[in-house]
Amino acid sequence: MLYIICGIILFLIFARFGSEGIGCFFFLVISFLLWRIGGLSIIIRIILKIWGWILARIAYYYYKFFGDDASTGFILNKPDNILFG
């Protein structure tokens, strides 16, 4: 029964949006599956770690070029405080 429902949804998306809609449908299905198994939280955590690393690099070079500033020292010492409160 689930295959029939997915087939009807897939057909309706294809009829309405063309091949671009099929790609969107697969993206939604994969995102839903990752969310259900907890994979989406792992991906979000990786993205936040990369973002924290980028912020730390920006703060490091700002501190290196513009001297001692309390805000940049704080960012260099604790990048998790910015991301997680």
C-alpha positions as a Markdown table, in Angstrom:
| # | Residue | x | y | z |
|---|---|---|---|---|
| 1 | Met | 0.0 | 0.0 | 0.0 |
| 2 | Leu | 2.9 | 2.4 | 0.8 |
| 3 | Tyr | 4.4 | 1.8 | -2.6 |
| 4 | Ile | 1.1 | 2.7 | -4.3 |
| 5 | Ile | 0.8 | 5.9 | -2.2 |
| 6 | Cys | 4.4 | 6.9 | -3.0 |
| 7 | Gly | 3.8 | 6.0 | -6.7 |
| 8 | Ile | 0.8 | 8.3 | -6.8 |
| 9 | Ile | 2.6 | 11.1 | -5.1 |
| 10 | Leu | 5.6 | 10.7 | -7.4 |
| 11 | Phe | 3.3 | 10.7 | -10.4 |
| 12 | Leu | 1.5 | 13.9 | -9.2 |
| 13 | Ile | 4.8 | 15.7 | -8.6 |
| 14 | Phe | 6.1 | 14.6 | -12.0 |
| 15 | Ala | 2.9 | 15.7 | -13.7 |
| 16 | Arg | 2.9 | 19.1 | -12.0 |
| 17 | Phe | 6.6 | 20.0 | -11.8 |
| 18 | Gly | 8.4 | 17.9 | -14.3 |
| 19 | Ser | 11.8 | 16.3 | -13.6 |
| 20 | Glu | 12.8 | 19.0 | -11.2 |
| 21 | Gly | 9.9 | 18.0 | -8.9 |
| 22 | Ile | 11.2 | 14.4 | -8.9 |
| 23 | Gly | 14.5 | 15.6 | -7.6 |
| 24 | Cys | 12.8 | 17.6 | -4.9 |
| 25 | Phe | 10.7 | 14.6 | -3.9 |
| 26 | Phe | 13.8 | 12.4 | -3.5 |
| 27 | Phe | 15.5 | 15.1 | -1.5 |
| 28 | Leu | 12.5 | 15.3 | 0.9 |
| 29 | Val | 12.4 | 11.5 | 1.2 |
| 30 | Ile | 16.1 | 11.2 | 2.0 |
| 31 | Ser | 15.9 | 14.1 | 4.4 |
| 32 | Phe | 13.0 | 12.4 | 6.2 |
| 33 | Leu | 14.8 | 9.1 | 6.4 |
| 34 | Leu | 17.9 | 10.8 | 7.8 |
| 35 | Trp | 15.8 | 12.6 | 10.3 |
| 36 | Arg | 14.2 | 9.4 | 11.5 |
| 37 | Ile | 17.5 | 7.6 | 12.0 |
| 38 | Gly | 19.2 | 10.6 | 13.6 |
| 39 | Gly | 21.5 | 11.2 | 10.7 |
| 40 | Leu | 20.3 | 14.7 | 10.2 |
| 41 | Ser | 21.4 | 15.7 | 13.6 |
| 42 | Ile | 24.9 | 14.3 | 12.9 |
| 43 | Ile | 25.0 | 16.3 | 9.7 |
| 44 | Ile | 23.9 | 19.5 | 11.4 |
| 45 | Arg | 26.5 | 18.9 | 14.2 |
| 46 | Ile | 29.2 | 18.6 | 11.5 |
| 47 | Ile | 28.1 | 21.8 | 9.8 |
| 48 | Leu | 28.1 | 23.7 | 13.2 |
| 49 | Lys | 31.6 | 22.4 | 13.9 |
| 50 | Ile | 32.8 | 23.6 | 10.5 |
| 51 | Trp | 31.1 | 27.0 | 11.2 |
| 52 | Gly | 32.8 | 27.2 | 14.6 |
| 53 | Trp | 36.2 | 26.4 | 13.0 |
| 54 | Ile | 35.6 | 29.2 | 10.4 |
| 55 | Leu | 34.7 | 31.6 | 13.1 |
| 56 | Ala | 37.8 | 30.7 | 15.1 |
| 57 | Arg | 40.0 | 31.3 | 12.1 |
| 58 | Ile | 38.4 | 34.7 | 11.4 |
| 59 | Ala | 38.9 | 35.7 | 15.0 |
| 60 | Tyr | 42.5 | 34.4 | 15.0 |
| 61 | Tyr | 43.5 | 36.5 | 12.0 |
| 62 | Tyr | 41.6 | 39.5 | 13.3 |
| 63 | Tyr | 43.5 | 39.2 | 16.6 |
| 64 | Lys | 46.8 | 38.7 | 14.7 |
| 65 | Phe | 46.4 | 41.8 | 12.5 |
| 66 | Phe | 44.6 | 44.2 | 14.8 |
| 67 | Gly | 46.0 | 43.5 | 18.2 |
| 68 | Asp | 44.6 | 42.5 | 21.5 |
| 69 | Asp | 40.9 | 42.8 | 21.8 |
| 70 | Ala | 38.8 | 41.1 | 24.6 |
| 71 | Ser | 36.1 | 40.0 | 22.2 |
| 72 | Thr | 38.5 | 38.2 | 19.8 |
| 73 | Gly | 40.3 | 36.6 | 22.7 |
| 74 | Phe | 37.0 | 35.3 | 23.9 |
| 75 | Ile | 36.2 | 33.9 | 20.5 |
| 76 | Leu | 39.6 | 32.2 | 20.2 |
| 77 | Asn | 39.3 | 30.6 | 23.7 |
| 78 | Lys | 35.7 | 29.4 | 23.5 |
| 79 | Pro | 34.1 | 29.1 | 20.0 |
| 80 | Asp | 31.5 | 26.8 | 21.5 |
| 81 | Asn | 30.2 | 29.7 | 23.6 |
| 82 | Ile | 29.1 | 31.5 | 20.5 |
| 83 | Leu | 27.5 | 28.5 | 18.9 |
| 84 | Phe | 25.8 | 26.9 | 21.9 |
| 85 | Gly | 25.1 | 29.8 | 24.2 |
